[in-house]
Amino acid sequence: MLSGINLLAMILAGLAGYLLGSISFSIVYSRLFRHEDIRRYGSGNAGMTNVLRTYGKRAAAFVLLGDLLKGMAAVVVARWIFALLGVVFMDGGYVGGALAILGHLFPLYFGFKGGKGVLTTVGVVLMLNPLVVALLVVPVLAIIFITRYVSVGSITAAVFYPLTTVAIDLVDGNSVFFDAVFSVVIALIIIYMHRANIRRLLNGTENRFGRKKEC
């Protein structure tokens, strides 16, 4: 049973993570610099790929950096909150990271309509288990550039994220519980958020990378 201080730490870490995750950098960029909403253009997704197709590489780089950093920041802040309150029963980064991803999907500041969470998840995992990102980044990028489908790379990363995470824990002799639960849940969410992409891939109507029209 959770003690009061443990519950408080989880609430504060989760709240901080959600508020950070709710900063949608694709929407911020489109409103601040283009005076419009990226969700009204291209695929309608508030993500880096749609920004790349709609506004170009500089805008996409802004979104990529912002979404990565907010995921990383959510883990750092959550861990700081847990340490400040002396809570050690789990890594607070899981709580902050999970809620940051949720915030990206359903941003408080932008009508609860956000992106698909891939880059924010990468930022979170970089802090929780950087070896997972190191092992997956090259093959996933290769898949994207070979197939020219960003969605295929994102879905592939989601599938292999929990498998790679558990394999690393088993090799290192670490407890797999939190990593396994977290990675499986996040992977399922990412795949679900790409359901429209999966339908388009099956129908042969998905947009290829390099054409002006999601992550």
PyRosetta script that sets phi, psi and omega in degrees:
from pyrosetta import init, pose_from_sequence

init()
pose = pose_from_sequence("MLSGINLLAMILAGLAGYLLGSISFSIVYSRLFRHEDIRRYGSGNAGMTNVLRTYGKRAAAFVLLGDLLKGMAAVVVARWIFALLGVVFMDGGYVGGALAILGHLFPLYFGFKGGKGVLTTVGVVLMLNPLVVALLVVPVLAIIFITRYVSVGSITAAVFYPLTTVAIDLVDGNSVFFDAVFSVVIALIIIYMHRANIRRLLNGTENRFGRKKEC")
pose.set_psi(1, 135.2)
pose.set_omega(1, -178.8)
pose.set_phi(2, -70.9)
pose.set_psi(2, 135.4)
pose.set_omega(2, 173.8)
pose.set_phi(3, -78.3)
pose.set_psi(3, 167.6)
pose.set_omega(3, -179.1)
pose.set_phi(4, -60.9)
pose.set_psi(4, -41.0)
pose.set_omega(4, -178.2)
pose.set_phi(5, -69.8)
pose.set_psi(5, -36.5)
pose.set_omega(5, 177.2)
pose.set_phi(6, -64.4)
pose.set_psi(6, -43.3)
pose.set_omega(6, 179.6)
pose.set_phi(7, -64.6)
pose.set_psi(7, -41.0)
pose.set_omega(7, 178.5)
pose.set_phi(8, -61.5)
pose.set_psi(8, -43.1)
pose.set_omega(8, 179.3)
pose.set_phi(9, -61.1)
pose.set_psi(9, -42.1)
pose.set_omega(9, -179.8)
pose.set_phi(10, -66.2)
pose.set_psi(10, -40.2)
pose.set_omega(10, 179.7)
pose.set_phi(11, -65.2)
pose.set_psi(11, -47.3)
pose.set_omega(11, -178.8)
pose.set_phi(12, -65.5)
pose.set_psi(12, -42.6)
pose.set_omega(12, 179.3)
pose.set_phi(13, -65.4)
pose.set_psi(13, -41.1)
pose.set_omega(13, 178.7)
pose.set_phi(14, -65.7)
pose.set_psi(14, -41.4)
pose.set_omega(14, 179.2)
pose.set_phi(15, -63.9)
pose.set_psi(15, -44.6)
pose.set_omega(15, 178.7)
pose.set_phi(16, -61.9)
pose.set_psi(16, -43.3)
pose.set_omega(16, 179.2)
pose.set_phi(17, -63.1)
pose.set_psi(17, -42.6)
pose.set_omega(17, -179.1)
pose.set_phi(18, -65.8)
pose.set_psi(18, -42.8)
pose.set_omega(18, -179.9)
pose.set_phi(19, -65.1)
pose.set_psi(19, -38.4)
pose.set_omega(19, 176.3)
pose.set_phi(20, -67.7)
pose.set_psi(20, -44.8)
pose.set_omega(20, -179.1)
pose.set_phi(21, -64.0)
pose.set_psi(21, -26.3)
pose.set_omega(21, -178.6)
pose.set_phi(22, -73.2)
pose.set_psi(22, -9.6)
pose.set_omega(22, 175.5)
pose.set_phi(23, -77.7)
pose.set_psi(23, 97.0)
pose.set_omega(23, -179.1)
pose.set_phi(24, -86.6)
pose.set_psi(24, 105.0)
pose.set_omega(24, -174.1)
pose.set_phi(25, -69.6)
pose.set_psi(25, -24.9)
pose.set_omega(25, 175.7)
pose.set_phi(26, -68.6)
pose.set_psi(26, -40.7)
pose.set_omega(26, 177.9)
pose.set_phi(27, -71.8)
pose.set_psi(27, -40.8)
pose.set_omega(27, 177.7)
pose.set_phi(28, -57.8)
pose.set_psi(28, -46.9)
pose.set_omega(28, -179.9)
pose.set_phi(29, -61.7)
pose.set_psi(29, -48.5)
pose.set_omega(29, -175.5)
pose.set_phi(30, -64.1)
pose.set_psi(30, -36.9)
pose.set_omega(30, -179.8)
pose.set_phi(31, -77.8)
pose.set_psi(31, -38.5)
pose.set_omega(31, -175.1)
pose.set_phi(32, -75.8)
pose.set_psi(32, -42.3)
pose.set_omega(32, -173.7)
pose.set_phi(33, -104.5)
pose.set_psi(33, -21.7)
pose.set_omega(33, -178.5)
pose.set_phi(34, -116.0)
pose.set_psi(34, -7.6)
pose.set_omega(34, 178.9)
pose.set_phi(35, 56.1)
pose.set_psi(35, 41.3)
pose.set_omega(35, 177.8)
pose.set_phi(36, -153.1)
pose.set_psi(36, 179.1)
pose.set_omega(36, -177.6)
pose.set_phi(37, -114.6)
pose.set_psi(37, 119.9)
pose.set_omega(37, -178.4)
pose.set_phi(38, -55.8)
pose.set_psi(38, -25.8)
pose.set_omega(38, -178.1)
pose.set_phi(39, -70.0)
pose.set_psi(39, -8.7)
pose.set_omega(39, 177.1)
pose.set_phi(40, -95.3)
pose.set_psi(40, 1.8)
pose.set_omega(40, -174.2)
pose.set_phi(41, -129.0)
pose.set_psi(41, 159.2)
pose.set_omega(41, 176.9)
pose.set_phi(42, 57.5)
pose.set_psi(42, -126.8)
pose.set_omega(42, -179.2)
pose.set_phi(43, -77.8)
pose.set_psi(43, -13.5)
pose.set_omega(43, -177.0)
pose.set_phi(44, 85.1)
pose.set_psi(44, 0.9)
pose.set_omega(44, -178.7)
pose.set_phi(45, -89.7)
pose.set_psi(45, 138.2)
pose.set_omega(45, 177.6)
pose.set_phi(46, -87.4)
pose.set_psi(46, 68.8)
pose.set_omega(46, -177.9)
pose.set_phi(47, -141.4)
pose.set_psi(47, 172.5)
pose.set_omega(47, -173.8)
pose.set_phi(48, -63.4)
pose.set_psi(48, -40.5)
pose.set_omega(48, -175.8)
pose.set_phi(49, -65.2)
pose.set_psi(49, -40.5)
pose.set_omega(49, 177.4)
pose.set_phi(50, -66.7)
pose.set_psi(50, -37.0)
pose.set_omega(50, 176.1)
pose.set_phi(51, -64.1)
pose.set_psi(51, -41.8)
pose.set_omega(51, 178.7)
pose.set_phi(52, -59.9)
pose.set_psi(52, -46.0)
pose.set_omega(52, -178.5)
pose.set_phi(53, -68.8)
pose.set_psi(53, -33.1)
pose.set_omega(53, -173.8)
pose.set_phi(54, -88.6)
pose.set_psi(54, -42.0)
pose.set_omega(54, -172.2)
pose.set_phi(55, -116.5)
pose.set_psi(55, -16.8)
pose.set_omega(55, 178.0)
pose.set_phi(56, 107.9)
pose.set_psi(56, -176.2)
pose.set_omega(56, -170.0)
pose.set_phi(57, -69.7)
pose.set_psi(57, -40.0)
pose.set_omega(57, -178.5)
pose.set_phi(58, -64.0)
pose.set_psi(58, -43.1)
pose.set_omega(58, 177.9)
pose.set_phi(59, -63.9)
pose.set_psi(59, -41.3)
pose.set_omega(59, 179.4)
pose.set_phi(60, -63.9)
pose.set_psi(60, -38.1)
pose.set_omega(60, 178.2)
pose.set_phi(61, -64.3)
pose.set_psi(61, -39.2)
pose.set_omega(61, 176.8)
pose.set_phi(62, -59.7)
pose.set_psi(62, -45.8)
pose.set_omega(62, -179.0)
pose.set_phi(63, -68.5)
pose.set_psi(63, -43.3)
pose.set_omega(63, 179.9)
pose.set_phi(64, -57.3)
pose.set_psi(64, -50.2)
pose.set_omega(64, -179.1)
pose.set_phi(65, -63.7)
pose.set_psi(65, -44.6)
pose.set_omega(65, -178.7)
pose.set_phi(66, -63.4)
pose.set_psi(66, -45.7)
pose.set_omega(66, -178.1)
pose.set_phi(67, -68.9)
pose.set_psi(67, -36.2)
pose.set_omega(67, 175.3)
pose.set_phi(68, -64.5)
pose.set_psi(68, -48.8)
pose.set_omega(68, -174.9)
pose.set_phi(69, -66.3)
pose.set_psi(69, -35.4)
pose.set_omega(69, -179.8)
pose.set_phi(70, -68.6)
pose.set_psi(70, -33.9)
pose.set_omega(70, 175.2)
pose.set_phi(71, -65.3)
pose.set_psi(71, -43.1)
pose.set_omega(71, 177.6)
pose.set_phi(72, -64.6)
pose.set_psi(72, -43.7)
pose.set_omega(72, -178.9)
pose.set_phi(73, -62.8)
pose.set_psi(73, -37.2)
pose.set_omega(73, -179.7)
pose.set_phi(74, -61.5)
pose.set_psi(74, -39.4)
pose.set_omega(74, 178.5)
pose.set_phi(75, -68.6)
pose.set_psi(75, -44.0)
pose.set_omega(75, -179.6)
pose.set_phi(76, -61.4)
pose.set_psi(76, -47.1)
pose.set_omega(76, -178.6)
pose.set_phi(77, -64.7)
pose.set_psi(77, -42.3)
pose.set_omega(77, -180.0)
pose.set_phi(78, -62.8)
pose.set_psi(78, -42.8)
pose.set_omega(78, 178.3)
pose.set_phi(79, -64.6)
pose.set_psi(79, -37.4)
pose.set_omega(79, 177.9)
pose.set_phi(80, -64.0)
pose.set_psi(80, -41.5)
pose.set_omega(80, 178.8)
pose.set_phi(81, -63.1)
pose.set_psi(81, -44.9)
pose.set_omega(81, 178.9)
pose.set_phi(82, -61.9)
pose.set_psi(82, -43.8)
pose.set_omega(82, -180.0)
pose.set_phi(83, -65.4)
pose.set_psi(83, -40.8)
pose.set_omega(83, -179.8)
pose.set_phi(84, -60.8)
pose.set_psi(84, -37.6)
pose.set_omega(84, -178.8)
pose.set_phi(85, -91.6)
pose.set_psi(85, 0.7)
pose.set_omega(85, 177.8)
pose.set_phi(86, 70.8)
pose.set_psi(86, 28.6)
pose.set_omega(86, -178.5)
pose.set_phi(87, -94.2)
pose.set_psi(87, 123.8)
pose.set_omega(87, -174.3)
pose.set_phi(88, -129.1)
pose.set_psi(88, 7.1)
pose.set_omega(88, -174.2)
pose.set_phi(89, -72.3)
pose.set_psi(89, -16.6)
pose.set_omega(89, 176.5)
pose.set_phi(90, -158.8)
pose.set_psi(90, 168.0)
pose.set_omega(90, 176.1)
pose.set_phi(91, -79.3)
pose.set_psi(91, 115.5)
pose.set_omega(91, -179.3)
pose.set_phi(92, -62.1)
pose.set_psi(92, -17.6)
pose.set_omega(92, 178.9)
pose.set_phi(93, -60.2)
pose.set_psi(93, -29.6)
pose.set_omega(93, 177.4)
pose.set_phi(94, -63.6)
pose.set_psi(94, -41.9)
pose.set_omega(94, -178.3)
pose.set_phi(95, -68.4)
pose.set_psi(95, -52.6)
pose.set_omega(95, 180.0)
pose.set_phi(96, -61.3)
pose.set_psi(96, -40.8)
pose.set_omega(96, -179.8)
pose.set_phi(97, -65.4)
pose.set_psi(97, -45.6)
pose.set_omega(97, -179.8)
pose.set_phi(98, -61.2)
pose.set_psi(98, -42.4)
pose.set_omega(98, -178.7)
pose.set_phi(99, -74.3)
pose.set_psi(99, -27.4)
pose.set_omega(99, 174.5)
pose.set_phi(100, -65.2)
pose.set_psi(100, -42.1)
pose.set_omega(100, 177.2)
pose.set_phi(101, -64.0)
pose.set_psi(101, -42.9)
pose.set_omega(101, 177.5)
pose.set_phi(102, -61.5)
pose.set_psi(102, -40.2)
pose.set_omega(102, 178.0)
pose.set_phi(103, -63.3)
pose.set_psi(103, -36.8)
pose.set_omega(103, 177.5)
pose.set_phi(104, -65.5)
pose.set_psi(104, -39.5)
pose.set_omega(104, 179.8)
pose.set_phi(105, -70.5)
pose.set_psi(105, -40.2)
pose.set_omega(105, -176.1)
pose.set_phi(106, -130.6)
pose.set_psi(106, 73.3)
pose.set_omega(106, -173.3)
pose.set_phi(107, -69.1)
pose.set_psi(107, 128.8)
pose.set_omega(107, 179.9)
pose.set_phi(108, -58.5)
pose.set_psi(108, -38.2)
pose.set_omega(108, -172.4)
pose.set_phi(109, -81.9)
pose.set_psi(109, -10.4)
pose.set_omega(109, -172.1)
pose.set_phi(110, -132.8)
pose.set_psi(110, 43.2)
pose.set_omega(110, 173.7)
pose.set_phi(111, 69.4)
pose.set_psi(111, 21.2)
pose.set_omega(111, 176.3)
pose.set_phi(112, 61.3)
pose.set_psi(112, 24.8)
pose.set_omega(112, 176.3)
pose.set_phi(113, -122.6)
pose.set_psi(113, 101.3)
pose.set_omega(113, -175.4)
pose.set_phi(114, -118.6)
pose.set_psi(114, -147.2)
pose.set_omega(114, -177.6)
pose.set_phi(115, -96.9)
pose.set_psi(115, -156.4)
pose.set_omega(115, -175.1)
pose.set_phi(116, -104.0)
pose.set_psi(116, -5.1)
pose.set_omega(116, 168.2)
pose.set_phi(117, 87.7)
pose.set_psi(117, 5.8)
pose.set_omega(117, -173.8)
pose.set_phi(118, -67.1)
pose.set_psi(118, -53.2)
pose.set_omega(118, -177.0)
pose.set_phi(119, -66.4)
pose.set_psi(119, -38.0)
pose.set_omega(119, 177.1)
pose.set_phi(120, -63.7)
pose.set_psi(120, -39.4)
pose.set_omega(120, 176.4)
pose.set_phi(121, -62.4)
pose.set_psi(121, -42.1)
pose.set_omega(121, 178.0)
pose.set_phi(122, -59.8)
pose.set_psi(122, -43.0)
pose.set_omega(122, 177.8)
pose.set_phi(123, -61.6)
pose.set_psi(123, -41.8)
pose.set_omega(123, 178.3)
pose.set_phi(124, -64.0)
pose.set_psi(124, -47.9)
pose.set_omega(124, -177.2)
pose.set_phi(125, -67.3)
pose.set_psi(125, -31.2)
pose.set_omega(125, 175.2)
pose.set_phi(126, -56.7)
pose.set_psi(126, -34.7)
pose.set_omega(126, -180.0)
pose.set_phi(127, -85.6)
pose.set_psi(127, -35.5)
pose.set_omega(127, -177.4)
pose.set_phi(128, -79.4)
pose.set_psi(128, -42.0)
pose.set_omega(128, -176.6)
pose.set_phi(129, -154.6)
pose.set_psi(129, 79.0)
pose.set_omega(129, -174.6)
pose.set_phi(130, -60.1)
pose.set_psi(130, -25.9)
pose.set_omega(130, -179.9)
pose.set_phi(131, -63.8)
pose.set_psi(131, -32.8)
pose.set_omega(131, 178.0)
pose.set_phi(132, -60.7)
pose.set_psi(132, -46.9)
pose.set_omega(132, 179.3)
pose.set_phi(133, -64.1)
pose.set_psi(133, -41.8)
pose.set_omega(133, -179.4)
pose.set_phi(134, -60.9)
pose.set_psi(134, -37.6)
pose.set_omega(134, -178.4)
pose.set_phi(135, -77.5)
pose.set_psi(135, -29.1)
pose.set_omega(135, -174.3)
pose.set_phi(136, -96.3)
pose.set_psi(136, -23.8)
pose.set_omega(136, -169.7)
pose.set_phi(137, -61.7)
pose.set_psi(137, -44.0)
pose.set_omega(137, -177.4)
pose.set_phi(138, -68.1)
pose.set_psi(138, -51.2)
pose.set_omega(138, 178.4)
pose.set_phi(139, -61.9)
pose.set_psi(139, -35.8)
pose.set_omega(139, 179.6)
pose.set_phi(140, -67.7)
pose.set_psi(140, -44.2)
pose.set_omega(140, 177.2)
pose.set_phi(141, -62.9)
pose.set_psi(141, -37.6)
pose.set_omega(141, 177.8)
pose.set_phi(142, -62.3)
pose.set_psi(142, -42.3)
pose.set_omega(142, 178.6)
pose.set_phi(143, -61.8)
pose.set_psi(143, -42.3)
pose.set_omega(143, -179.8)
pose.set_phi(144, -62.3)
pose.set_psi(144, -45.0)
pose.set_omega(144, -176.2)
pose.set_phi(145, -76.7)
pose.set_psi(145, -26.7)
pose.set_omega(145, 177.0)
pose.set_phi(146, -76.5)
pose.set_psi(146, -46.3)
pose.set_omega(146, -177.6)
pose.set_phi(147, -84.1)
pose.set_psi(147, -23.1)
pose.set_omega(147, -173.8)
pose.set_phi(148, 66.8)
pose.set_psi(148, 21.3)
pose.set_omega(148, 176.8)
pose.set_phi(149, -116.9)
pose.set_psi(149, 113.3)
pose.set_omega(149, 175.4)
pose.set_phi(150, -64.0)
pose.set_psi(150, -38.2)
pose.set_omega(150, -177.7)
pose.set_phi(151, -62.9)
pose.set_psi(151, -36.3)
pose.set_omega(151, 178.5)
pose.set_phi(152, -64.7)
pose.set_psi(152, -41.4)
pose.set_omega(152, 176.5)
pose.set_phi(153, -64.0)
pose.set_psi(153, -41.8)
pose.set_omega(153, -179.9)
pose.set_phi(154, -64.6)
pose.set_psi(154, -44.0)
pose.set_omega(154, -179.7)
pose.set_phi(155, -67.5)
pose.set_psi(155, -40.7)
pose.set_omega(155, 177.3)
pose.set_phi(156, -60.9)
pose.set_psi(156, -44.2)
pose.set_omega(156, 177.9)
pose.set_phi(157, -60.6)
pose.set_psi(157, -41.6)
pose.set_omega(157, 179.9)
pose.set_phi(158, -63.2)
pose.set_psi(158, -40.6)
pose.set_omega(158, -179.4)
pose.set_phi(159, -65.8)
pose.set_psi(159, -43.8)
pose.set_omega(159, -174.5)
pose.set_phi(160, -88.0)
pose.set_psi(160, -10.5)
pose.set_omega(160, 178.5)
pose.set_phi(161, -58.3)
pose.set_psi(161, -55.6)
pose.set_omega(161, 179.8)
pose.set_phi(162, -66.2)
pose.set_psi(162, -35.3)
pose.set_omega(162, 179.5)
pose.set_phi(163, -63.4)
pose.set_psi(163, -44.8)
pose.set_omega(163, 179.3)
pose.set_phi(164, -67.1)
pose.set_psi(164, -40.4)
pose.set_omega(164, -179.6)
pose.set_phi(165, -61.0)
pose.set_psi(165, -49.7)
pose.set_omega(165, -179.0)
pose.set_phi(166, -65.4)
pose.set_psi(166, -40.2)
pose.set_omega(166, 179.6)
pose.set_phi(167, -60.6)
pose.set_psi(167, -43.5)
pose.set_omega(167, 179.1)
pose.set_phi(168, -63.0)
pose.set_psi(168, -44.4)
pose.set_omega(168, 179.6)
pose.set_phi(169, -62.0)
pose.set_psi(169, -41.3)
pose.set_omega(169, -179.3)
pose.set_phi(170, -66.4)
pose.set_psi(170, -42.1)
pose.set_omega(170, 178.8)
pose.set_phi(171, -64.2)
pose.set_psi(171, -40.1)
pose.set_omega(171, -178.9)
pose.set_phi(172, -81.3)
pose.set_psi(172, -9.3)
pose.set_omega(172, -178.7)
pose.set_phi(173, 75.3)
pose.set_psi(173, 23.3)
pose.set_omega(173, -179.8)
pose.set_phi(174, -89.8)
pose.set_psi(174, 160.4)
pose.set_omega(174, 173.2)
pose.set_phi(175, -65.9)
pose.set_psi(175, 135.3)
pose.set_omega(175, -175.2)
pose.set_phi(176, -99.4)
pose.set_psi(176, -5.8)
pose.set_omega(176, -167.6)
pose.set_phi(177, -58.1)
pose.set_psi(177, -62.1)
pose.set_omega(177, -175.5)
pose.set_phi(178, -63.1)
pose.set_psi(178, -42.8)
pose.set_omega(178, 179.2)
pose.set_phi(179, -62.1)
pose.set_psi(179, -43.0)
pose.set_omega(179, -177.7)
pose.set_phi(180, -66.0)
pose.set_psi(180, -48.6)
pose.set_omega(180, -179.0)
pose.set_phi(181, -62.6)
pose.set_psi(181, -48.0)
pose.set_omega(181, -178.4)
pose.set_phi(182, -60.3)
pose.set_psi(182, -50.0)
pose.set_omega(182, -174.4)
pose.set_phi(183, -67.2)
pose.set_psi(183, -38.3)
pose.set_omega(183, 179.4)
pose.set_phi(184, -66.5)
pose.set_psi(184, -45.6)
pose.set_omega(184, -179.5)
pose.set_phi(185, -62.5)
pose.set_psi(185, -46.9)
pose.set_omega(185, -179.2)
pose.set_phi(186, -64.2)
pose.set_psi(186, -41.0)
pose.set_omega(186, 179.1)
pose.set_phi(187, -61.4)
pose.set_psi(187, -43.2)
pose.set_omega(187, 179.1)
pose.set_phi(188, -64.0)
pose.set_psi(188, -38.9)
pose.set_omega(188, 178.3)
pose.set_phi(189, -64.0)
pose.set_psi(189, -45.5)
pose.set_omega(189, -179.6)
pose.set_phi(190, -60.9)
pose.set_psi(190, -45.0)
pose.set_omega(190, 179.6)
pose.set_phi(191, -63.5)
pose.set_psi(191, -42.6)
pose.set_omega(191, 178.8)
pose.set_phi(192, -61.7)
pose.set_psi(192, -40.6)
pose.set_omega(192, 180.0)
pose.set_phi(193, -66.8)
pose.set_psi(193, -17.2)
pose.set_omega(193, 177.6)
pose.set_phi(194, -100.1)
pose.set_psi(194, 17.6)
pose.set_omega(194, -176.4)
pose.set_phi(195, -60.2)
pose.set_psi(195, -38.1)
pose.set_omega(195, 178.6)
pose.set_phi(196, -66.6)
pose.set_psi(196, -38.1)
pose.set_omega(196, 177.1)
pose.set_phi(197, -63.5)
pose.set_psi(197, -40.5)
pose.set_omega(197, 179.5)
pose.set_phi(198, -62.1)
pose.set_psi(198, -42.5)
pose.set_omega(198, 177.7)
pose.set_phi(199, -61.9)
pose.set_psi(199, -42.6)
pose.set_omega(199, -179.8)
pose.set_phi(200, -68.2)
pose.set_psi(200, -35.2)
pose.set_omega(200, 176.3)
pose.set_phi(201, -63.1)
pose.set_psi(201, -42.7)
pose.set_omega(201, 179.3)
pose.set_phi(202, -67.1)
pose.set_psi(202, -32.2)
pose.set_omega(202, -179.6)
pose.set_phi(203, -87.0)
pose.set_psi(203, -8.8)
pose.set_omega(203, -178.5)
pose.set_phi(204, 76.6)
pose.set_psi(204, 22.4)
pose.set_omega(204, -177.4)
pose.set_phi(205, -114.7)
pose.set_psi(205, 7.4)
pose.set_omega(205, 179.7)
pose.set_phi(206, -69.7)
pose.set_psi(206, 140.3)
pose.set_omega(206, 179.1)
pose.set_phi(207, -75.9)
pose.set_psi(207, 135.0)
pose.set_omega(207, 178.3)
pose.set_phi(208, -84.9)
pose.set_psi(208, 151.8)
pose.set_omega(208, 177.2)
pose.set_phi(209, -61.2)
pose.set_psi(209, 136.7)
pose.set_omega(209, 179.5)
pose.set_phi(210, 105.6)
pose.set_psi(210, -11.4)
pose.set_omega(210, 175.2)
pose.set_phi(211, -101.7)
pose.set_psi(211, 144.1)
pose.set_omega(211, 177.2)
pose.set_phi(212, -79.7)
pose.set_psi(212, 98.4)
pose.set_omega(212, 163.4)
pose.set_phi(213, -167.0)
pose.set_psi(214, 150.2)
pose.set_omega(214, -171.0)
pose.set_phi(215, -163.5)
pose.dump_pdb("model.pdb")
